[in-house]
Amino acid sequence: MHLVAAISSDKKEIDWEGLVTKGEDDEGKETNAKYAITLAKKYGCVIFMVWKDVLEVNKKMLLIFMASVFDVATNTNTSAVQQQE
């Protein structure tokens, strides 16, 4: 969740108290995974995985997810710098 929060322009956009849970049970983990994927899609990330990939720790899908988030974060930061110039 913190990885997705890194690309958010408004840090208050993520509902840390209402939707994000500690992930102590399977239902909480599922909710967090679905919410992270939803937010990533909202910010423009290309998503090839489903929430079960997060719970099952599918390394390849998580790597692709992280690369997509990184790409969006890098492009967002580059655009912001170019606009300031």
C-alpha positions as CSV (number, residue, x, y, z in Angstrom):
1,M,0.0,0.0,0.0
2,H,2.9,2.4,0.7
3,L,4.3,1.7,-2.7
4,V,1.0,2.9,-4.3
5,A,0.9,5.8,-1.9
6,A,4.2,7.0,-3.3
7,I,2.6,7.9,-6.6
8,S,-0.3,9.7,-5.1
9,S,-0.3,13.4,-5.6
10,D,-2.6,13.8,-2.6
11,K,-1.5,11.7,0.3
12,K,-5.0,12.0,2.0
13,E,-6.5,10.2,-1.0
14,I,-5.9,6.8,0.6
15,D,-8.4,5.8,3.2
16,W,-5.9,4.5,5.8
17,E,-8.4,4.1,8.5
18,G,-11.5,3.0,6.6
19,L,-10.3,0.6,4.0
20,V,-6.7,-0.4,4.8
21,T,-6.5,-3.1,7.4
22,K,-3.6,-4.6,9.3
23,G,-4.0,-7.7,7.3
24,E,-4.2,-10.1,10.2
25,D,-6.8,-12.3,8.7
26,D,-7.5,-13.5,5.1
27,E,-10.4,-11.1,4.6
28,G,-8.2,-8.1,5.6
29,K,-5.4,-9.2,3.3
30,E,-7.9,-9.6,0.4
31,T,-9.3,-6.2,1.0
32,N,-5.9,-4.6,1.1
33,A,-4.8,-6.4,-2.1
34,K,-8.0,-5.3,-4.0
35,Y,-7.6,-1.7,-2.8
36,A,-3.9,-1.5,-3.8
37,I,-4.8,-2.8,-7.3
38,T,-7.7,-0.4,-7.6
39,L,-5.6,2.6,-6.6
40,A,-2.8,1.6,-9.0
41,K,-5.3,1.4,-11.8
42,K,-6.7,4.8,-10.8
43,Y,-3.2,6.4,-11.1
44,G,-2.6,4.9,-14.5
45,C,-0.6,1.7,-13.8
46,V,-0.9,-1.2,-16.2
47,I,-2.1,-4.2,-14.1
48,F,-1.8,-7.8,-15.2
49,M,-2.5,-9.5,-11.9
50,V,-5.4,-10.2,-9.7
51,W,-5.6,-9.9,-5.9
52,K,-5.0,-13.6,-5.4
53,D,-1.5,-13.1,-6.9
54,V,-0.7,-10.8,-3.9
55,L,-2.0,-13.3,-1.3
56,E,-0.1,-16.2,-3.0
57,V,3.0,-14.0,-3.4
58,N,3.3,-14.6,-7.1
59,K,6.8,-13.2,-7.5
60,K,6.6,-12.5,-11.2
61,M,3.2,-10.7,-11.0
62,L,4.4,-8.7,-8.0
63,L,7.5,-7.7,-9.9
64,I,5.4,-6.5,-12.9
65,F,3.1,-4.7,-10.5
66,M,6.0,-2.9,-8.8
67,A,7.6,-2.0,-12.2
68,S,4.3,-0.5,-13.4
69,V,4.0,1.6,-10.2
70,F,7.6,2.7,-10.5
71,D,7.1,3.6,-14.2
72,V,4.1,5.8,-13.3
73,A,5.9,7.4,-10.4
74,T,8.9,8.2,-12.5
75,N,6.8,9.6,-15.3
76,T,4.8,11.7,-12.9
77,N,7.9,13.1,-11.2
78,T,9.5,13.8,-14.6
79,S,6.4,15.6,-15.8
80,A,6.2,17.7,-12.7
81,V,9.9,18.8,-13.1
82,Q,9.3,19.7,-16.8
83,Q,6.2,21.8,-15.9
84,Q,8.3,23.8,-13.4
85,E,10.9,24.7,-16.1
